[in-house]
């Protein structure tokens, strides 16, 4: 088992970034953010990767966010942490956060940067920013509002309310809930399902959805993304496979 924190492993079309400091609840220091971002760049550059899974070591905590010691020393800040969350949110392939335990602080935003989130029964989430005097950057707060809505975001961010696993599922923080024993199988099944889809279409729709949410995408760019998929070999293969009653073989072109 690689001992760096975090580390990257790939298995065919699925890449995994694993937070690996369970004795400190997988907290992230500044050097860890740079390593995480380097792994994301590796994923972006590898055309064979179609899905990214982000998870943690241990059974207690997925991630407790940024190192509070480094926040106190000034080495870590919201702006520094934001360099990671922006990179993660903009990864071109679909992303799954496999929350192997509870999640706190900036770890909740890492989860929200992913397209899908699968958690475990018995886990909890909380963001103690207000109790510590931390104000989240606007981009981070927008992620909470976009996913949880304004009312729940107030509960989580202003009141620092703790949500249990069922609340996390009900409010939309989680898409699925599994037992600790089932988590790996549920995530593997979802990753395999996503990896089997046409990469051009999936990546184009992910980009469009993110840009529409941010109000950044013009009609011309939207039309170009759609037209590229309409003219792709993948579309022809998908339709041909449907007609022939077989699984399609997509190549991303």
N, C-alpha and C positions, 0 to 999 in steps of 0.2 A: 504494500500500500504506500503510495507516495505520501510524503510527510509535509510537503509545502502547504501553505494556507493562503488562498484556496488552490486546489489543483484541478487540472483538466484531463479528462479521459474521453476517448471516442470509441464508439462501437458501431461500425458501419455508418449509417446516415444520422445517428444520434450522438450528440456531444453532451457531456456532463461537466459542469463546474461544481465542485464540492467544497463547501466551507469546512475547514478541518482544524478547528481549535475547540473541541467540545469542552475542555476543562475551563474555558472562559466563555462558554455559551456562544462560540463561533463569532465573537466580536471582531470587528474589522479595524485595523490600524491603517495609517496612511500608506505604508508600503504594501499592505494587503490589497488596498484599492487599486494600486498600480498593477499588481499581479493579476487581479480580476480583470481589469481593463485590457491587459495584454492577452489574456485568454479570449476575451470577446473579439479582439482584433483577429486572432487566429481563426475563430469560428467564421467571422465575416469573410475571410480570405479563402476559405476551403469550400469550393463549390459542391463537394460531395456531402456536406453536412446539411440536413434538411430540418432538424429539430434540435433545440438546446434545452436541456434540463438543468435547473439550478436547485441544489439541495444541500443538506448539511450532514456532518458526522454526529454520531451520538443519537440518543433517544429523547433527550430532555428539551433541547432548544434548536430551532432552525437557525436563528440569528438574533443576537441582541443589539444589532446596529453598530454604530461607530463607537470606538473606544472612548469611554468617558474620561479616562486618564489623559488621553491626547486632546480631548476637547478642553480640559482644564489647563493643559500646558500650552494650548494654542496651536499645536501641530495639526489638529483636525478642526474643521468648521463645516457649516452647512454648504458653503460654496465648494469645498473640496469633495465632500460626499456626493454633491450633485454631479460632479464629473463622471462618477460611476453610474448613477441612476439614469442620466441622459444617454450614456452609451448603451446600457442594458435595454432601455425602452426602445431604442432605435435599431436594435439588431434585426436584420432582415428576415431571418427564419422565425417560425413560431417558437415561442418559449413557454416552458412549463416550470412552475415553481413547485417542487415537492417538499412541503413543509414537514420535516421529520419530527417536529416537536413544536413547542410554543414559540412565539415570535414577539419581539419587543423593539421599540424605538425605530431606528432607521431600517431594521430588518423588515418591518412591515412595508416600507416603501420599496425595498428590493422586490418583495413579493408582488406588489402592485405594478411594478414595471414589467412583469411577465404577463403573457397573454392568457395563461390558464394557471389556476392555483388549486392544488390538491393537498388537504390537510389531514391530520389524524385525530381520531376521537380522543377526548381528554385534553387537548391542547388549548392554549389561551393566547390572547394578544392584548397588548397595551402599549401606549405611547406616552411616557411620563415627561414629555417636553415641558409642559407648563409648570410642573413641580420643580424642574431643574433650571428654569429660566431660559430655555431654548426656544427660539422662534423658527419654525420650518420655513425654507424658501417657498416662494409662491408656486414654483413649478411642482414642488412636492405636494403642497396642499391641494393643488388642482387635481393631482392623481387621486387623492382621497375623495374629493367631491365628485369627480367623474365616475368613480366606481361605487362609492358608498352613499352618495347623495349628501346634501348639506347638513341635514339633521343628524345623521349618524356621525359625520365628520366632526360636528360640534361635540358630540358625546366622547369621541375618541381623542380629539386634539385639545379641546378646551377643558373638559371635565376629567380627562385622563381615565375614562371609564375602561375597565377590563371586560373584554368579550370572551365568552367561552366558545367552544368549537361549533355548537349549534347556532349561536348568534353570528359567528363568522360566516357560516353557510347561509343563514337567513338574510344577512345584510348584503351579500354578494362579495364579501372579501374572499370567500372560498367558492370555487365552482363545484368541488366534489369533496366528500368526506369519506375516509377509509379507516379501518383499524390499523394499528401500527404494523401488524403482520401482513396486511393486504396492500399497504402503500406502494411498495415497489412494483407489484403486479399491475395495480391500477395505473400507475404512471407509465410503465412500460407499454401497456396496451394503448394508452392515449398517444404516446410518442410514436409507436408503430403505425397507428391509424393516421396521424398527421404526416408522417414520412412517406406514406403511400400516395399522397395527393400530388397533383401537378405543382411543382415548385414555383414556376413562373406565376401562375394564377394566385397561389396562396401568398406569396411574397408581395405581389402587386396589391392584393386586397388588404394585407396587413398595413402596407405603406399608406394606402388611401384612407383606411380607417383612422390611423394615427394622425394623418394630416388633416382630415375633416374635423377630428376632435380638437385639434389645435388651431383650426381655421387657416391653415397654411397652404392648402392645395388649390391651384387655379384650374379652370376648366380645361385648358390646353394640356396641362400635365396629366390630369385625370384621363383625358381621352387617349393620350399617348400610351399610358399603362394598359388601358383596356384593349387598345388596338394591337399592341404587341402580343397579348395573350390570344386574341382572335386569330392572328396570323401564325401562331406557333405550331411546331410539330407536336407539342404536347396535346393541344386541343384535337388535332387530327387523330392522334393515337388514342385519346380518351374516347372519342366517338367510335372509332374503329373497334376498340376493345369491347365497348358496350354492344355493338352490333354482333360481334363474334362470340359474345358470352364468356369472356376471359378477363383476367386482371390486367390493367394497363401497365405499361412500362414507360415511365416518364423519365426524361433526360434533361429537363430544364431548358429547352430551346424550342 
